Amino acid sequence: MEAWIYGICLVLGLLFSIFSAILGHIFGGNGEVGTGGHAEAGVADSGVPGTSFFSPTVLASFITAFGAAGLIFSRIEATSSVWLSAPLAALSGAVIASLTFWFFNTMFRKTQASSEARVAQVVGLPASVTTPIPAGGVGEIAYVVANTRYSAPARSENGQPIPAGKTVRITRMVGTLFYVEPTP
């Protein structure tokens, strides 16, 4: 009887994985589900794509591994008892699910590098005023981080006008607005 249960788990897990891959390819798999539009984001709400331990992919890998290991353990003489094969199958499923969880989170973390500069890298850098900054108003600056040129809206730290072409130093950021001061 337990062989049927293991077989059903194996088949259902594999079918779910196959249909998910096919439907994800056909429909793009980018519906606004989870965090940041990633269906695999699970229950996390950090805004960073990743896989929850309770995501469909991790659960399907557990069910598939449970079924496959259960079939194997139920065929081995020493572990053929359901009292041995079921815990060993569950342990095998947990190991495979943990590896799946680790793999996807590692992959997401390494592939989600941003080309935008971090605040800590920007403060103190020199920049060039590309659009004049009027007194009390907003202009635009250009700066370079890691050999990439960026432009951003900027205000003068002391509220004084700064002409285009002037070199400035970035003193702080508030949201997406940069505050700058002229360099001597």
DASUL-V752616 format. One record per backbone hydrogen bond with DSSP energy under -0.5 kcal/mol. CO is the residue of the C=O (numbers start at 1). NH is the residue of the N-H. E is the energy in kcal/mol with one decimal. If there is no record, write none. Layout:
co:CO nh:NH e:E
co:CO nh:NH e:E
This chain:
co:1 nh:4 e:-0.8
co:1 nh:5 e:-1.4
co:2 nh:6 e:-2.7
co:3 nh:7 e:-2.5
co:4 nh:8 e:-2.9
co:5 nh:9 e:-2.4
co:6 nh:10 e:-2.5
co:7 nh:11 e:-2.7
co:8 nh:12 e:-2.9
co:9 nh:13 e:-2.5
co:10 nh:14 e:-2.3
co:11 nh:15 e:-3.0
co:12 nh:16 e:-2.7
co:13 nh:17 e:-2.1
co:14 nh:18 e:-2.8
co:15 nh:19 e:-3.0
co:16 nh:20 e:-2.5
co:17 nh:21 e:-2.1
co:18 nh:22 e:-2.5
co:19 nh:23 e:-3.0
co:20 nh:24 e:-2.4
co:21 nh:25 e:-1.7
co:22 nh:26 e:-2.5
co:23 nh:27 e:-3.0
co:24 nh:28 e:-0.7
co:27 nh:30 e:-0.5
co:29 nh:39 e:-0.7
co:31 nh:33 e:-2.9
co:34 nh:37 e:-0.6
co:35 nh:38 e:-1.7
co:37 nh:39 e:-0.6
co:38 nh:41 e:-1.8
co:39 nh:42 e:-0.7
co:40 nh:52 e:-0.8
co:41 nh:44 e:-1.5
co:47 nh:49 e:-0.5
co:52 nh:55 e:-1.8
co:55 nh:59 e:-2.6
co:56 nh:60 e:-2.6
co:57 nh:61 e:-2.0
co:58 nh:62 e:-2.0
co:59 nh:63 e:-2.6
co:60 nh:64 e:-2.6
co:61 nh:65 e:-2.5
co:62 nh:66 e:-3.0
co:63 nh:67 e:-2.4
co:64 nh:68 e:-2.6
co:65 nh:69 e:-3.0
co:66 nh:70 e:-2.5
co:67 nh:71 e:-2.2
co:68 nh:72 e:-2.1
co:69 nh:73 e:-3.3
co:70 nh:74 e:-2.2
co:71 nh:75 e:-0.8
co:72 nh:75 e:-1.0
co:72 nh:76 e:-0.8
co:76 nh:79 e:-0.7
co:77 nh:80 e:-0.9
co:81 nh:84 e:-1.6
co:81 nh:85 e:-3.3
co:82 nh:86 e:-1.8
co:84 nh:88 e:-1.9
co:85 nh:89 e:-2.5
co:86 nh:90 e:-2.6
co:87 nh:91 e:-2.6
co:88 nh:92 e:-2.5
co:89 nh:93 e:-2.7
co:90 nh:94 e:-2.4
co:91 nh:95 e:-2.2
co:92 nh:96 e:-2.4
co:93 nh:97 e:-2.7
co:94 nh:98 e:-2.4
co:95 nh:99 e:-2.3
co:96 nh:100 e:-2.4
co:97 nh:101 e:-2.7
co:98 nh:102 e:-2.7
co:99 nh:103 e:-2.8
co:100 nh:104 e:-2.5
co:101 nh:105 e:-2.2
co:102 nh:106 e:-2.5
co:103 nh:107 e:-2.6
co:104 nh:108 e:-2.9
co:105 nh:109 e:-2.3
co:106 nh:110 e:-2.1
co:107 nh:111 e:-1.9
co:108 nh:112 e:-1.2
co:118 nh:121 e:-0.8
co:118 nh:122 e:-1.1
co:119 nh:122 e:-0.8
co:119 nh:123 e:-2.1
co:122 nh:125 e:-2.4
co:125 nh:170 e:-2.7
co:127 nh:168 e:-2.9
co:128 nh:130 e:-0.6
co:128 nh:142 e:-2.4
co:129 nh:165 e:-3.6
co:131 nh:140 e:-1.9
co:132 nh:134 e:-0.8
co:133 nh:162 e:-2.5
co:134 nh:137 e:-2.4
co:139 nh:154 e:-2.0
co:140 nh:130 e:-2.2
co:140 nh:131 e:-1.8
co:141 nh:152 e:-2.1
co:142 nh:128 e:-2.7
co:143 nh:150 e:-3.2
co:145 nh:148 e:-1.5
co:148 nh:145 e:-2.5
co:150 nh:143 e:-2.3
co:152 nh:141 e:-2.7
co:153 nh:178 e:-2.5
co:154 nh:139 e:-2.9
co:155 nh:180 e:-2.5
co:156 nh:159 e:-0.8
co:159 nh:136 e:-0.9
co:162 nh:133 e:-2.7
co:163 nh:166 e:-1.4
co:166 nh:129 e:-2.4
co:167 nh:183 e:-1.9
co:168 nh:127 e:-2.7
co:169 nh:181 e:-1.9
co:170 nh:124 e:-3.0
co:172 nh:179 e:-2.9
co:174 nh:177 e:-2.1
co:177 nh:174 e:-2.7
co:178 nh:155 e:-2.6
co:179 nh:171 e:-3.0
co:179 nh:172 e:-1.3
co:180 nh:157 e:-3.4
co:181 nh:169 e:-2.8
